[in-house]
């Protein structure tokens, strides 16, 4: 599964859980939904951190190329 799809699916499920929690749920269902929401939040944060790292590397590469272009 692609990372973007994994992120989008996790975010979609998280949004569904939030809507459920905004309604009236029995405490045991609310607790399970909240626990699942925490797991999905971690998944989303991990994916965002990974993408941030990729973007940072790309920006560094771009900066190096720009510096080389300006210096030459």
VOBA-1610 file (N, C-alpha, C; in pm, whole numbers, padded with zeros to 5 digits, always signed):
BEGIN
Unk+00085-00118+00000Unk+00000+00000+00000Unk+00089+00123+00000Unk+00055+00218-00085Unk+00137+00339-00090Unk+00121+00419+00038Unk+00225+00496+00069Unk+00223+00574+00193Unk+00110+00676+00193Unk+00085+00739+00076Unk-00021+00838+00068Unk-00156+00773+00093Unk-00179+00656+00035Unk-00305+00585+00055Unk-00321+00546+00202Unk-00214+00499+00263Unk-00217+00462+00404Unk-00256+00583+00489Unk-00195+00698+00460Unk-00226+00821+00533Unk-00371+00861+00513Unk-00416+00861+00387Unk-00552+00903+00356Unk-00656+00811+00421Unk-00630+00682+00419Unk-00723+00587+00482Unk-00727+00607+00633Unk-00610+00625+00694Unk-00605+00646+00839Unk-00677+00775+00876Unk-00655+00880+00798Unk-00720+01008+00825Unk-00871+00997+00808Unk-00915+00928+00705Unk-01058+00908+00682Unk-01124+00833+00798Unk-01058+00728+00843Unk-01112+00651+00957Unk-01112+00736+01082Unk-01009+00816+01100Unk-01002+00904+01216Unk-01117+01005+01215Unk-01147+01061+01099Unk-01259+01154+01087Unk-01391+01087+01122Unk-01407+00963+01080Unk-01529+00887+01112Unk-01541+00867+01263Unk-01431+00834+01326Unk-01431+00813+01471Unk-01466+00942+01544Unk-01413+01053+01499Unk-01442+01182+01563Unk-01592+01210+01556Unk-01652+01185+01439Unk-01798+01208+01426Unk-01874+01117+01523Unk-01831+00992+01534Unk-01897+00900+01627Unk-01884+00951+01771Unk-01765+00996+01807Unk-01742+01042+01944Unk-01820+01169+01976Unk-01854+01246+01873Unk-01934+01367+01895Unk-02080+01333+01925Unk-02119+01210+01894Unk-02255+01164+01922Unk-02262+01098+02058Unk-02369+01026+02079Unk-02388+00955+02205Unk-02350+00809+02188Unk-02240+00772+02248Unk-02195+00633+02246Unk-02187+00582+02388Unk-02214+00453+02406Unk-02189+00394+02537Unk-02040+00408+02571Unk-02011+00417+02697Unk-01873+00446+02740Unk-01773+00343+02688Unk-01813+00216+02684Unk-01719+00114+02637Unk-01689+00132+02488Unk-01789+00166+02406Unk-01766+00191+02264Unk-01685+00318+02243Unk-01713+00420+02325Unk-01640+00546+02315Unk-01492+00524+02349Unk-01466+00442+02449Unk-01329+00413+02489Unk-01255+00339+02377Unk-01320+00240+02318Unk-01258+00165+02207Unk-01233+00258+02088Unk-01330+00343+02058Unk-01315+00436+01945Unk-01201+00534+01973Unk-01193+00581+02095Unk-01086+00674+02132Unk-00949+00606+02119Unk-00939+00483+02166Unk-00814+00408+02156Unk-00773+00390+02009Unk-00869+00355+01925Unk-00840+00339+01782Unk-00799+00475+01722Unk-00864+00582+01766Unk-00830+00715+01718Unk-00686+00752+01752Unk-00641+00715+01870Unk-00502+00742+01910Unk-00407+00665+01818Unk-00438+00538+01789Unk-00353+00458+01699Unk-00347+00522+01560Unk-00460+00566+01510Unk-00464+00629+01378Unk-00390+00761+01377Unk-00400+00836+01487Unk-00326+00962+01497Unk-00177+00937+01488Unk-00130+00834+01556Unk+00012+00800+01552Unk+00054+00762+01410Unk-00030+00685+01341Unk+00000+00647+01204Unk+00013+00771+01116Unk-00083+00862+01130Unk-00080+00986+01050Unk+00044+01069+01082Unk+00077+01081+01209Unk+00194+01160+01248Unk+00322+01097+01195Unk+00332+00965+01201Unk+00450+00896+01148Unk+00465+00922+00998Unk+00354+00915+00927Unk+00358+00939+00782Unk+00398+01084+00753Unk+00344+01177+00830Unk+00378+01318+00809Unk+00526+01344+00838Unk+00578+01283+00945Unk+00720+01299+00977Unk+00807+01245+00865Unk+00768+01131+00811Unk+00845+01071+00702Unk+00844+01163+00580Unk+00729+01216+00547Unk+00719+01306+00431Unk+00797+01435+00456Unk+00793+01484+00578Unk+00869+01605+00612Unk+01019+01580+00590Unk+01064+01462+00630Unk+01205+01427+00610Unk+01241+01423+00463Unk+01152+01367+00381Unk+01178+01362+00237Unk+01184+01502+00178Unk+01091+01587+00219Unk+01088+01724+00169Unk+01214+01798+00211Unk+01256+01777+00334Unk+01377+01842+00383Unk+01499+01802+00299Unk+01509+01674+00267Unk+01620+01627+00183Unk+01614+01689+00044Unk+01495+01698-00011Unk+01479+01757-00144Unk+01517+01905-00142Unk+01477+01976-00038Unk+01512+02118-00026Unk+01663+02134-00010Unk+01725+02048+00069Unk+01871+02053+00084Unk+01941+02032-00050Unk+01892+01934-00126Unk+01949+01909-00259Unk+01932+02031-00349Unk+01815+02092-00345Unk+01789+02210-00425Unk+01881+02324-00384Unk+01899+02342-00255Unk+01988+02447-00206Unk+02132+02424-00254Unk+02176+02299-00250Unk+02312+02268-00297Unk+02327+02300-00445Unk+02227+02262-00523Unk+02231+02290-00666Unk+02230+02441-00692Unk+02151+02513-00617Unk+02143+02658-00633Unk+02275+02721-00597Unk+02338+02675-00487Unk+02468+02728-00446Unk+02574+02701-00554Unk+02573+02580-00608Unk+02669+02544-00712Unk+02648+02631-00836Unk+02525+02657-00870Unk+02492+02740-00986Unk+02539+02883-00967Unk+02517+02935-00846Unk+02555+03074-00817Unk+02707+03087-00811Unk+02774+02989-00751Unk+02920+02992-00736Unk+02988+02978-00872Unk+02937+02889-00957Unk+02998+02866-01089Unk+02968+02984-01174
//
